[in-house]
Each structure stands twice: as C-alpha cells, then as structure tokens.
Amino acid sequence: MENFDHVLVIDADGHVYEGNVDLTSRMPEKWRSQAPIRLKDNEGNSRMLLEGRLWSASQGLGPGVSGPMTEKARGYRPGMVDPVARLKDMDEEGIDVAILFGTQIALTVNGLMNKELAAVLCHAVNQWLMEYCSADPKRLLAVGLIPCQDPAAAVKELEYLKKAGAVTAMLPTNVYGLNNMGDRMFEPIYDCAQSLGMSLSVHPQTGHDGVLGVSGVMGAGSERFRKYVYVHMTAFPFELMIAMMHMIGEGVFDRYPKLKVGFMEGGAGWLPYWAERFDEHIEKLAPQMPELKRRPSDIIRSEQITLTCESEETGLDRVFAANGEDTVMYASDYCHWDCHFPYSVRDIIDGKDLSFAQKEKLLGKNAIEFFELKNLPQPGALKIARQSWDHEGEKKAATAWAARA
C-alpha cells in the first residue's frame, strides 16, 4: 500500500516576486537612483523599469508574459513576498521544503549592460531573500543571484551566498546572446562553485532579449515570434538544451568533475533524445569538441546533471529508464501563470507512469542529493494536503449524489 504521508516533498523550483520589493535601502547610496521601478505598460502588464528600459519586452518580437489567457492561468499570490503566507500555501499544496528562485530581477540581471549595477542588485536581492527565508530556514531555502557578466564579482557573491546559507546559485542560459555557458569567461564561476561545494542552477526566461553582444539574455526562437505563447513554448526547453549542450561540449563537466548543475523549468521528456543526438554527433564531429573527454550521455547520466519536470508531464518513466532514476526533481513553479497550484504535488501522486519508489525520488530524495541538503524538517505537508484532497473529494461526491436524488 502506497503511503505518501511520510514522504518529504521538496520543491526544486519555486519562485518569489522580488520585483515587488523596494530594494533601495539595500543598495549603496550612489546606486539608489537606479533601483528598479515597477510600472504598467500600455496594455496593463506589470513591467520593471531598469537601466532605462522596460523588462520584460512589452510588444514586438520576443514579448514577455502577455496576451489573453484562460481561467486556468494562475495569478499572483501574497506568498511570493510574504513568507508566512507562503508556508500556508506550501501546506495546502503538500510541499515541505521550497527552493526559491527570484523572478523579475533574477531573470533580468544577467542581461544588464552595467556590470556594477548588476552586482549591486544581485547582492540586494540576496539579502532580501535570505531575510524572507529566515521565517522558517528549514522549509524556505534560497537560490542566490550572481552577476555572470562579471565573473570576478560573481565569485565574490558566491562566497557570500555560501556563508549566508543559500543552497544553489542561478545561472542564465546565456549572457548578451553571444556568451554561452560553456565559454571560458565563466571558468572562475565554475571553479569557485566546485571549490565551495555549491551546485549551480540554469534557469531560462522570456522577454529579455536585447542587443546581441551588448545587453539582454536571449531566448531561442523568441526573435521570430510576436505572440508570447510561441516564445514561451520554445525559449524554456530550447535554451536549456543549448546551455547543457555547450557546457558539455566545451568540457566544463570534464574540467570540473565535482561541479553539479541543474537545468530548471524546461521539462525533462526531451533528455533521452538530446543525449542520443549528442552521442551521434560525437561519432563524426568529435574534433570540434576537443575539451570533451566523455560521451555526452555518460555525463548526462552522472550525478553532475539534474533537471526538473513539469508536474503534469507524462513519460518520466522513459526518462528514468534512459538516464537513471536520480535525473529528475519535482518543481511547482509557484506561483507563475503556468504553475498548477495547488495541485502540482497531487499531479505526481496521481501519475500512472512511476512506481511509489520512483515518486519518492522525484518528490524529494533526488533534490536532497543534488542540493546536498541538511537540517531538513520532518515530513508533514503532504499529509495536511491529502486531508484537504479527501475533503474535496467528499464534497464532490455529495454534490453528485444530491444532483441524482
């Protein structure tokens, strides 16, 4: 009999909404006039004015979140900035521990032209997020921001994050569109992360394209589309595929054999295909990747690489069979428009593709290993959530019975 009440559930990719926080007091005096400002664009979308530009893009090619949506799209929740409200939402969803990425600034900062401003904003957000997590440091875990366009400053911030208690640091999928994540310019970051024993987490974004080689974090396909639906469908998985390919092909995982990198919010079903395709290219094009010392599929199957899945994603049994059962972590994406709050954990529980043991790994064990988590709480949220699910089922049954009577 499957008993999930004692399963510790870890959300490997939840979000806060740091763009709604006034960071001015956390910034040095000389930079306070450059603090982000929250605005509405001419279509009513929430945007951020930073470095003289609206982020994310409002119109034209590669727009950020915009356009009409159905009633199934999720809206903003106070838990994005209020940790007490967040903990209640975690109980409702069945999440014991949330690993927290930023949103507006986190997905923008590596595309800023001014490197010093990027470093200042990263540190300000990191301070705020550590304060947010202090509401329950066992359940709320921070993902740090680092200014990757300035690797020396990024190393300094990584060292601060390790001391402050962050469990990982976020990487963009590229910097300015021309600096891919296997480039040698990022070596100091990878060297520092390996030395500190801190994993790194690649997270894609949309609507942050800028001027190639000058500003922005480009999204694959976004330069071709004016509708957000197409931009989102392409940029998230394709940018992760590109970042993973380039880091493997340029030898990052061979030079840093203890470095662990997660690839977040782009699904996992593509992984067996991508590993197979990469292996095929090695057979004839290996001389173009002289730094690559192992078969790409071997690197992908190793403990160095992990992905998150969509909660409703099917076919994870095939991913586990091809790449091992330590490959994928559960993620809620709380609380972005495309998340499935408060049913994302239930999606995993009710799924038919995986065994109970595999679901245990997906829901928590893989995250514990990947992030090397310690001092965790006792399981409890899933039991609370399941009680509400049962009550919900009883209400539906009673309503159906009354309708027949």
C-alpha positions as CSV (number, residue, x, y, z in Angstrom):
1,M,0.0,0.0,0.0
2,E,1.4,3.4,-1.0
3,N,1.7,5.7,2.0
4,F,2.8,9.2,1.0
5,D,2.2,10.7,4.4
6,H,5.9,10.1,5.4
7,V,7.4,11.4,2.1
8,L,9.4,14.6,2.4
9,V,8.4,16.8,-0.6
10,I,10.9,19.3,-1.9
11,D,10.0,21.8,-4.5
12,A,13.2,22.2,-6.5
13,D,11.9,25.3,-8.4
14,G,9.6,27.7,-6.6
15,H,9.6,31.5,-7.1
16,V,9.4,34.7,-5.1
17,Y,8.4,38.1,-6.6
18,E,11.4,40.3,-5.6
19,G,10.3,42.9,-8.2
20,N,7.6,43.9,-5.9
21,V,10.1,44.7,-3.1
22,D,11.6,48.1,-2.6
23,L,15.4,47.3,-2.7
24,T,16.5,50.9,-2.4
25,S,17.6,50.8,1.2
26,R,19.7,47.7,0.5
27,M,21.7,49.4,-2.3
28,P,24.7,51.7,-1.8
29,E,23.8,55.4,-1.9
30,K,25.3,56.0,-5.3
31,W,23.1,53.4,-6.9
32,R,19.7,54.1,-5.2
33,S,18.5,56.3,-8.1
34,Q,19.0,53.2,-10.4
35,A,16.8,50.9,-8.3
36,P,14.1,49.0,-10.3
37,I,10.7,50.8,-10.6
38,R,7.5,48.8,-11.1
39,L,5.3,50.1,-13.9
40,K,2.3,49.0,-16.0
41,D,2.8,49.0,-19.8
42,N,0.2,50.4,-22.2
43,E,-1.6,47.0,-22.2
44,G,-1.8,46.8,-18.4
45,N,1.0,44.3,-18.0
46,S,3.3,44.6,-15.0
47,R,6.8,45.6,-16.1
48,M,10.1,46.8,-14.5
49,L,11.9,49.9,-15.5
50,L,15.6,49.2,-15.2
51,E,18.6,50.7,-16.9
52,G,16.3,52.9,-18.9
53,R,14.3,50.0,-20.4
54,L,11.1,48.1,-19.7
55,W,11.7,44.5,-18.7
56,S,10.4,42.2,-20.0
57,A,9.6,43.3,-23.5
58,S,6.0,44.5,-23.9
59,Q,5.5,44.4,-27.7
60,G,7.1,43.3,-30.9
61,L,9.4,40.3,-31.2
62,G,10.0,38.2,-28.2
63,P,7.5,39.6,-25.7
64,G,7.4,38.7,-22.1
65,V,4.3,37.4,-20.3
66,S,1.4,39.0,-22.1
67,G,-1.8,38.3,-24.1
68,P,-5.1,36.8,-23.2
69,M,-5.2,33.7,-21.0
70,T,-7.8,31.2,-19.9
71,E,-9.2,30.9,-16.4
72,K,-6.7,28.1,-15.8
73,A,-3.8,30.5,-15.8
74,R,-2.7,31.2,-12.2
75,G,-2.4,34.7,-10.7
76,Y,-0.2,36.4,-8.2
77,R,-0.3,35.2,-4.6
78,P,0.9,37.1,-1.5
79,G,3.2,34.2,-0.6
80,M,5.5,35.5,-3.4
81,V,6.7,38.2,-1.0
82,D,5.2,37.2,2.4
83,P,6.9,34.0,3.8
84,V,4.1,33.4,6.3
85,A,1.6,33.2,3.5
86,R,4.0,31.1,1.5
87,L,4.2,28.5,4.3
88,K,0.4,28.2,4.3
89,D,0.4,27.7,0.6
90,M,3.1,25.1,0.8
91,D,0.9,23.1,3.3
92,E,-2.1,23.4,1.0
93,E,0.0,22.1,-1.9
94,G,1.8,19.4,0.1
95,I,5.3,20.9,0.0
96,D,7.7,20.6,3.0
97,V,10.7,22.5,1.6
98,A,10.8,25.1,-1.2
99,I,13.9,26.1,-3.1
100,L,13.3,29.7,-4.1
101,F,14.3,31.4,-7.3
102,G,13.6,35.0,-8.0
103,T,11.5,36.3,-10.9
104,Q,11.8,39.8,-12.4
105,I,15.3,40.8,-11.2
106,A,16.6,37.2,-11.2
107,L,15.6,36.8,-14.9
108,T,16.9,40.2,-15.9
109,V,20.1,40.9,-14.0
110,N,22.4,38.9,-16.2
111,G,21.4,40.9,-19.2
112,L,22.2,44.4,-17.8
113,M,24.9,46.4,-19.5
114,N,26.2,47.9,-16.4
115,K,28.2,45.2,-14.5
116,E,28.5,47.1,-11.3
117,L,24.7,47.7,-11.2
118,A,24.2,44.0,-11.8
119,A,26.4,43.1,-8.9
120,V,24.6,45.6,-6.6
121,L,21.2,44.3,-7.5
122,C,22.3,40.7,-7.0
123,H,23.5,41.4,-3.5
124,A,20.4,43.4,-2.6
125,V,18.1,40.6,-3.8
126,N,20.2,38.0,-2.0
127,Q,20.0,39.9,1.3
128,W,16.2,40.3,1.0
129,L,15.7,36.6,0.1
130,M,17.8,35.4,3.0
131,E,15.6,37.5,5.2
132,Y,12.5,36.0,3.6
133,C,13.8,32.5,4.2
134,S,14.6,33.3,7.9
135,A,10.9,33.0,8.6
136,D,11.5,29.2,8.5
137,P,15.1,28.3,7.5
138,K,14.3,24.6,7.4
139,R,11.5,25.0,4.9
140,L,12.5,28.0,2.9
141,L,15.8,27.7,1.0
142,A,17.4,30.5,-1.1
143,V,18.7,30.4,-4.6
144,G,21.3,33.1,-4.9
145,L,21.8,35.6,-7.7
146,I,25.3,36.2,-9.2
147,P,26.3,38.7,-11.9
148,C,27.6,36.3,-14.5
149,Q,28.6,39.1,-16.9
150,D,31.3,40.0,-14.3
151,P,32.8,36.6,-13.2
152,A,35.1,38.2,-10.6
153,A,32.1,39.8,-8.9
154,A,30.1,36.6,-9.3
155,V,32.8,34.7,-7.4
156,K,32.7,37.2,-4.6
157,E,28.9,36.9,-4.4
158,L,29.1,33.1,-4.5
159,E,31.4,33.2,-1.5
160,Y,28.9,35.4,0.3
161,L,26.0,33.1,-0.6
162,K,27.7,30.0,0.7
163,K,28.3,31.7,4.1
164,A,24.7,33.1,4.2
165,G,23.2,29.6,3.6
166,A,22.0,29.7,0.0
167,V,21.7,26.1,-1.4
168,T,22.5,27.0,-5.0
169,A,23.1,29.9,-7.3
170,M,21.3,30.7,-10.5
171,L,22.9,30.8,-14.0
172,P,21.3,32.4,-17.0
173,T,21.1,30.4,-20.3
174,N,23.4,33.0,-21.9
175,V,24.8,36.5,-21.4
176,Y,24.1,39.0,-24.2
177,G,23.2,36.2,-26.6
178,L,26.9,35.6,-27.6
179,N,28.4,34.4,-24.3
180,N,27.2,30.8,-24.0
181,M,27.5,28.9,-20.7
182,G,30.5,26.7,-21.8
183,D,32.6,29.8,-22.6
184,R,35.9,30.1,-20.8
185,M,34.9,33.5,-19.4
186,F,32.7,31.6,-16.9
187,E,35.5,29.4,-15.6
188,P,36.0,31.4,-12.4
189,I,32.4,30.8,-11.5
190,Y,32.6,27.1,-12.1
191,D,35.9,26.8,-10.3
192,C,34.5,28.6,-7.3
193,A,31.3,26.7,-7.2
194,Q,33.2,23.4,-7.3
195,S,35.5,24.6,-4.5
196,L,32.6,25.7,-2.3
197,G,30.6,22.5,-3.0
198,M,27.7,24.6,-4.2
199,S,25.5,23.5,-7.1
200,L,24.5,25.9,-9.9
201,S,21.0,26.1,-11.4
202,V,20.4,27.2,-15.0
203,H,17.0,28.9,-15.4
204,P,15.6,30.2,-18.7
205,Q,13.4,33.3,-19.2
206,T,11.4,35.1,-21.9
207,G,11.1,38.7,-23.0
208,H,14.7,39.6,-22.0
209,D,16.3,39.8,-25.5
210,G,18.3,42.9,-26.0
211,V,21.1,43.9,-28.4
212,L,23.2,41.0,-29.4
213,G,26.6,41.2,-27.7
214,V,25.5,44.3,-25.7
215,S,22.6,43.5,-23.4
216,G,19.9,41.0,-22.7
217,V,19.6,37.3,-22.2
218,M,18.4,35.9,-25.5
219,G,15.6,33.2,-25.8
220,A,15.9,30.6,-28.5
221,G,13.2,31.3,-31.1
222,S,12.0,34.5,-29.4
223,E,13.4,36.7,-32.1
224,R,11.0,35.1,-34.6
225,F,7.7,35.4,-32.7
226,R,5.3,38.3,-31.7
227,K,3.0,36.1,-29.6
228,Y,4.0,35.1,-26.1
229,V,2.6,31.6,-26.4
230,Y,5.2,30.7,-29.1
231,V,8.0,32.5,-27.2
232,H,7.3,30.6,-24.0
233,M,7.0,27.2,-25.7
234,T,10.3,27.5,-27.5
235,A,12.6,29.5,-25.2
236,F,12.3,27.5,-22.0
237,P,13.2,24.0,-23.2
238,F,15.4,25.0,-26.1
239,E,17.6,27.4,-24.1
240,L,18.2,24.6,-21.5
241,M,19.1,22.2,-24.3
242,I,21.6,24.7,-25.7
243,A,23.1,25.6,-22.3
244,M,23.5,21.9,-21.5
245,M,25.0,21.1,-24.9
246,H,27.5,23.9,-24.8
247,M,28.7,23.2,-21.2
248,I,29.2,19.5,-22.0
249,G,30.7,20.1,-25.4
250,E,33.2,22.7,-24.2
251,G,34.4,20.4,-21.4
252,V,33.0,22.2,-18.4
253,F,32.0,18.9,-16.7
254,D,35.3,17.3,-17.5
255,R,37.4,20.2,-16.2
256,Y,35.2,20.4,-13.0
257,P,34.2,16.8,-12.3
258,K,32.6,17.6,-8.9
259,L,30.5,20.5,-10.3
260,K,26.8,19.9,-10.3
261,V,24.4,21.8,-12.5
262,G,20.6,21.7,-12.5
263,F,18.5,22.7,-15.6
264,M,15.2,24.1,-14.4
265,E,11.7,24.7,-15.7
266,G,12.0,23.3,-19.2
267,G,10.6,19.8,-18.7
268,A,12.5,16.6,-18.8
269,G,11.0,14.5,-21.6
270,W,13.5,15.7,-24.2
271,L,16.5,14.5,-22.3
272,P,16.9,10.9,-23.7
273,Y,16.6,12.3,-27.3
274,W,19.1,15.1,-26.6
275,A,21.6,12.6,-25.1
276,E,21.2,10.2,-28.0
277,R,21.6,13.0,-30.6
278,F,24.7,14.4,-28.8
279,D,26.3,10.9,-28.8
280,E,25.6,10.6,-32.6
281,H,27.3,13.9,-33.3
282,I,30.4,12.8,-31.3
283,E,30.9,9.9,-33.7
284,K,31.7,12.2,-36.6
285,L,32.3,15.6,-35.2
286,A,34.3,15.0,-32.0
287,P,37.3,17.0,-33.3
288,Q,35.2,20.1,-33.0
289,M,34.9,19.5,-29.2
290,P,38.4,18.7,-28.1
291,E,37.7,19.5,-24.5
292,L,35.0,16.8,-24.2
293,K,36.6,13.7,-22.7
294,R,33.5,11.6,-22.1
295,R,30.4,10.5,-24.0
296,P,27.7,13.2,-23.5
297,S,25.2,10.6,-22.4
298,D,27.6,9.4,-19.7
299,I,27.8,13.0,-18.4
300,I,24.1,13.4,-18.5
301,R,23.6,10.2,-16.6
302,S,26.1,11.2,-13.9
303,E,25.3,13.0,-10.7
304,Q,26.6,16.2,-12.3
305,I,23.4,16.9,-14.2
306,T,19.8,17.0,-12.9
307,L,16.6,18.5,-14.4
308,T,13.2,19.5,-13.1
309,C,9.9,18.2,-14.6
310,E,6.5,19.8,-15.2
311,S,4.1,18.4,-12.6
312,E,1.7,17.2,-15.3
313,E,4.5,15.8,-17.5
314,T,4.0,12.2,-18.7
315,G,6.7,9.8,-19.9
316,L,9.0,10.3,-17.0
317,D,9.3,6.5,-16.8
318,R,11.1,6.6,-20.1
319,V,13.4,9.4,-18.8
320,F,14.2,7.3,-15.7
321,A,14.9,4.2,-17.8
322,A,17.2,6.0,-20.2
323,N,19.0,8.3,-17.8
324,G,18.7,6.8,-14.3
325,E,16.2,7.5,-11.5
326,D,18.3,10.3,-10.0
327,T,17.9,12.5,-13.0
328,V,14.7,14.5,-12.3
329,M,13.3,16.6,-9.5
330,Y,9.8,17.8,-8.8
331,A,9.1,21.5,-9.2
332,S,6.0,23.6,-8.5
333,D,6.9,26.8,-10.4
334,Y,4.9,28.6,-7.7
335,C,3.3,30.9,-8.4
336,H,3.7,31.8,-12.1
337,W,0.9,31.8,-14.6
338,D,1.7,28.3,-15.8
339,C,2.0,26.5,-12.5
340,H,-0.7,24.1,-11.3
341,F,-1.1,25.5,-7.7
342,P,-2.4,23.9,-5.5
343,Y,-2.4,20.6,-7.4
344,S,1.2,20.1,-8.6
345,V,2.2,17.6,-5.9
346,R,-1.1,15.8,-6.5
347,D,-0.2,15.5,-10.2
348,I,2.8,13.5,-9.2
349,I,1.0,11.4,-6.6
350,D,-1.8,10.5,-9.1
351,G,0.5,9.9,-12.0
352,K,0.4,6.4,-13.6
353,D,3.9,6.3,-15.1
354,L,6.1,5.9,-12.0
355,S,6.3,3.4,-9.1
356,F,6.0,4.6,-5.5
357,A,9.8,4.4,-5.1
358,Q,10.3,6.5,-8.2
359,K,7.8,9.1,-7.0
360,E,9.7,9.2,-3.6
361,K,12.9,10.0,-5.5
362,L,11.2,12.6,-7.7
363,L,9.4,14.3,-4.9
364,G,12.3,14.7,-2.6
365,K,15.2,12.3,-2.5
366,N,16.8,13.5,-5.7
367,A,16.7,17.1,-4.5
368,I,18.3,16.1,-1.2
369,E,21.2,14.5,-3.1
370,F,21.6,17.2,-5.8
371,F,21.5,20.2,-3.4
372,E,23.2,18.2,-0.6
373,L,20.5,19.4,1.8
374,K,20.9,19.1,5.6
375,N,18.9,20.0,8.6
376,L,15.6,19.3,6.9
377,P,12.1,19.3,8.6
378,Q,10.1,16.1,9.3
379,P,7.6,15.3,6.5
380,G,4.2,16.7,7.2
381,A,2.9,19.0,4.5
382,L,1.7,16.2,2.2
383,K,-0.4,14.7,5.0
384,I,-2.1,18.1,5.5
385,A,-2.7,18.5,1.8
386,R,-4.1,15.0,1.4
387,Q,-6.7,15.7,4.1
388,S,-7.9,18.6,2.1
389,W,-7.9,16.5,-1.1
390,D,-10.0,13.9,0.7
391,H,-12.4,16.6,1.9
392,E,-12.7,18.0,-1.6
393,G,-13.5,14.5,-2.9
394,E,-16.2,14.0,-0.3
395,K,-17.8,17.4,-1.2
396,K,-17.8,16.4,-4.9
397,A,-19.3,13.1,-4.2
398,A,-22.0,14.6,-2.0
399,T,-22.8,17.2,-4.7
400,A,-23.1,14.5,-7.4
401,W,-25.3,12.4,-5.1
402,A,-27.6,15.3,-4.4
403,A,-27.9,16.0,-8.2
404,R,-29.1,12.5,-8.8
405,A,-31.5,12.5,-5.9
